[in-house]
Amino acid sequence: MSTYPINMEQKPDVKGFFDPDTSTISYCVKDPTSNACALYDSVLDFDFSSGRTSKKSADALIAYVKEQGLSVEWIIETHVHADHLSAAPYLQEELGGKLGIGARVIEVQDIFGKIFNEGTEFQRDGSQFDALFEEGDTYTIGSLNAFVLATPGHTPACMAHVIGDAVIVGDTLFMPDGGSARADFPGGDATQLYQSIQKVLSLPEAMRMFICHDYGPGGRDIAWETTVGEQRANNIHVGGGVSEEEYVNMRTERDAQLSMPKLIIPSVQVNMRAGEMPAPADDGKSYLKVPVDGL
């Protein structure tokens, strides 16, 4: 990783916000020398049985930003989430900032544009976002220097964001006792995921790692911060030198037993649009599609 601008002397303030309905952790990453911050993986609350949305989780982020007097420079998605809806447009309207995601979101838009039969009016070029990150791209949060690692495997557009001595890994890795993300969604690949994980694990062992989901395995308290070193040694899926072949076999067998996330159908339709609902129909209402036997 020496080709990347790692600076372990920069120590961002990282505040996590846990959403119990989707087991998602959203983050506010603040420059300790200024009021600049970035927000990662926000949540728009959605009740699938009624089709109603609410902004409780997003409002908690907004309240924190305003209470702390922060200035939002970035609103970032680590990938197109399949288990919760993004609140990015609402946050951007309330707080400003540029919306970013991995450049391979274009592939995700193409794959799911076909699955949901979106037609030619749905733009599959990533233009719904302000910035499309490629491997090694850099950006700043105040005086903090951040760079991006492409981590495909869970989805093509997955990326990890390294900010000083911290890395936001999205769904690529969970806490050590939670293992790693599934790789069986359309566009997923277990071999790519293993290689992406090794890339993340080659970061300095003292680097703080912040994960996107935690389910409290074994009934333990919810947690979202670990280190690269702890993951190398103790992650139940890849720790201790698990080989690529062993990992791919485990991941393939495990994924075959998993059901689809309960919110994948609404989540992907919204998140591939940068958090926007589908365009309103003639009656002025937005509708989500359910592809029968499509997933």
Buried (B, 14 or more C-beta within 10 A) or exposed (E): BEEBEBBEEBBBBBBBBBBEEBBBBBBBBBBEEBEBBBBBBBBBBBEEEEEEBEBEBBBBBBEBBEEEEBBBBBBBBBBBBBBBBBBBBBBBEBBEBBBBBBBBBBBBBBBBBEBBEBEEEBEBEBEBBBBBBEBEBEBBBBEBBBBBBBBBBBBBBBBBBBBBBBBBBBBBBBBBBBBBBBBBBBBBBBBBBBBBBEBBBEBBEEBBBBBBBBEEBEEEEBBBBBBBBBBBEBBBBBBEEBEBEEBBEBBEEBBEEEEEBEBBBBBBBBBBBBBBBBEEEEEEEEEBBEEEEEB
